[in-house]
Amino acid sequence: MILARILASRSWYGFRANPLSILGLGLTLAVLVLAGAAPIVAPYPKHAASFVDFKNASLGPSTTYWFGTDLVGRDILSRILFAYRISLSMAAGVLVAAVPIGVLVGLVAGYRGGWYDTVLMRVTDIFLSIPPLVLALAILGLLPPSLVNAVFALIVMWWPWYARLTYNLTRRFRREGYVIAAEVIGASRFHIMFREILPNCVPSLLTKITLDVGIIILVTAALGFLGLGVQAPTPELGAMVAEGARNLPSLWWMAIFPGLAILLAVFAFNLLGDGLKDIWEVSA
């Protein structure tokens, strides 16, 4: 416990010593809070669903509509806040499924070796050889566009990266003295993999998870931009950018503000991930 507290204090000291890490943490918390409290903080929550107000359509930014309105009179700020909820929900859904699959494959292949290594990692390499976005587009080309299918496509393209990371870490840790000692005293393979090796993989996995949230938001927006993600009237950042891009430059706010929202979220999670990587390297 004392050692854990020392490492935690050292980690926090290193984290707060980096202004960019603090900025990333602040922005990340802001995005999470705004998304979670969207029904409360959004100026016009009803505009996130099927809503039409042609009287206020295509209005520029003002004190009434801070980010302007779209072609049917919906408040863009309100839709951005609700779109954050969709993007973060998709990121959570993808990582909740992809991380355990990849970690399990990497642990088994890295520790057991032999044919486990050959079969599991060759399958992983096949998936990694295909550009991720191309793989997602191919899957979504065969399935009707929907939130569930978009999450499924992202899971298929994401788990191999965690399998490869966990495999490399496991191959390194399996030669450590504590693992050899556990084998000598007769500990089970399950115990060694999940109680000795996996905890030492957690810092690297958490760093990658944090960075991947931003990447998933970006990929989700790309799929939405192409019309393969969440479908209208549900607000989605990529789809909002696509709609706004068709009306540039006259209705510039329709594309600029959703684009800046994507930039803010990706920037926040990347800064936070870099900060976590730095403090765990210091504490290692």
Secondary structure, DSSP 8 states (H G I E B T S, - for coil): -HHHHHHHHHHHHHHHT-HHHHHHHHHHHHHHHHHHTHHHH-S-GGGGSS---GGGTT--S-SSSTT-B-TTS-BHHHHHHHHHHHHHHHHHHHHHHHHHHHHHHHHHHHHH-HHHHHHHHHHHHHHHTS-HHHHHHHHHHHS---HHHHHHHHHHHHHHHHHHHHHHHHHHHTTSHHHHHHHHTT--HHHIIIIIIHHHHHHHHHHHHHHHHHHHHHHHHHHHHTT-SS-TTS--HHHHHHHHHTTTTTTTHHHHHHHHHHHHHHHHHHHHHHHHHHHHHHH-
